[in-house]
Amino acid sequence: MMWDVIAKRKVKKQVEKLPHNVRDALNALLASIRKDGPARHEWPNYGRLGENIHHCHLKKGHPTYVAIWEVINKKVKLIEVLYAGTHEKSPYQKH
């Protein structure tokens, strides 16, 4: 069974502003999450920010782009993307 991945309205607006290569990387990440679940160890700088919150880099360099997602419900396999954008503006401190 595939994981269902949703995004906050704010994230959808953030994605529209991303460079095409970063947007492509995010789409690849989300496809990987849908297929194989939230733990994406093969992605650059993947890590857990909390019990159910994960992040990884979409593009290294300056600026660095990151994605943050949260497992909402393990039983129904639901994940919500919380942030996609530059590392400098990411809400790391909130998690």
C-alpha positions as CSV (number, residue, x, y, z in Angstrom):
1,M,0.0,0.0,0.0
2,M,1.3,3.4,-1.0
3,W,1.7,6.3,1.4
4,D,-0.6,9.3,0.9
5,V,1.3,12.6,0.8
6,I,-0.5,15.9,1.3
7,A,0.8,19.4,1.5
8,K,-0.2,22.5,3.5
9,R,-1.6,25.3,1.4
10,K,1.4,27.4,2.3
11,V,3.7,24.7,0.9
12,K,1.9,24.6,-2.4
13,K,2.6,28.3,-2.7
14,Q,6.2,27.8,-1.8
15,V,6.6,25.1,-4.4
16,E,5.4,27.4,-7.1
17,K,8.3,29.8,-6.3
18,L,11.0,27.1,-6.3
19,P,13.5,26.9,-9.2
20,H,12.6,24.1,-11.7
21,N,15.5,21.8,-10.7
22,V,14.5,22.1,-7.0
23,R,10.8,21.5,-7.9
24,D,11.9,18.4,-9.9
25,A,13.9,17.1,-6.9
26,L,11.0,17.7,-4.6
27,N,8.7,15.7,-6.9
28,A,11.2,12.9,-7.0
29,L,11.4,12.9,-3.2
30,L,7.6,12.8,-2.8
31,A,7.4,10.0,-5.3
32,S,10.0,8.1,-3.3
33,I,8.1,8.8,0.0
34,R,4.8,7.6,-1.6
35,K,6.4,4.4,-2.7
36,D,8.8,3.6,0.2
37,G,7.6,5.6,3.2
38,P,9.0,8.6,5.2
39,A,12.6,7.4,6.0
40,R,14.7,8.5,3.0
41,H,18.2,7.7,4.0
42,E,19.5,7.8,0.4
43,W,18.7,11.6,0.2
44,P,21.4,14.2,1.0
45,N,21.5,15.2,4.7
46,Y,18.4,13.2,5.5
47,G,17.6,13.2,9.2
48,R,14.8,13.2,11.7
49,L,13.9,16.4,13.5
50,G,11.5,14.7,15.9
51,E,9.7,11.4,16.4
52,N,7.6,11.8,13.3
53,I,9.2,14.7,11.5
54,H,11.8,14.2,8.8
55,H,13.9,16.5,6.5
56,C,16.4,16.3,3.7
57,H,18.2,18.6,1.3
58,L,16.8,19.0,-2.2
59,K,19.7,21.1,-3.5
60,K,23.1,21.7,-1.9
61,G,25.1,24.9,-2.3
62,H,24.0,28.5,-1.8
63,P,21.1,28.7,-1.3
64,T,20.5,25.2,0.0
65,Y,16.9,24.0,-0.4
66,V,15.2,21.6,2.1
67,A,12.0,19.7,2.5
68,I,10.4,18.9,5.9
69,W,7.6,16.3,6.3
70,E,5.7,14.7,9.1
71,V,4.0,11.3,9.5
72,I,0.5,12.2,10.5
73,N,-0.9,8.6,10.8
74,K,1.1,5.4,10.4
75,K,-1.9,3.2,10.2
76,V,-3.5,4.9,7.2
77,K,0.0,5.9,5.9
78,L,-0.5,9.6,5.8
79,I,2.3,12.1,5.4
80,E,2.1,15.9,5.3
81,V,4.7,18.1,3.8
82,L,5.3,21.0,6.2
83,Y,8.0,23.1,4.3
84,A,9.8,23.2,1.0
85,G,12.2,26.1,0.4
86,T,15.5,27.6,1.4
87,H,17.4,26.3,4.4
88,E,17.7,29.9,5.7
89,K,13.9,30.3,6.0
90,S,13.2,26.7,7.2
91,P,11.3,26.2,10.5
92,Y,13.9,23.9,12.0
93,Q,13.7,25.6,15.4
94,K,10.0,24.8,15.6
95,H,10.6,21.0,15.5
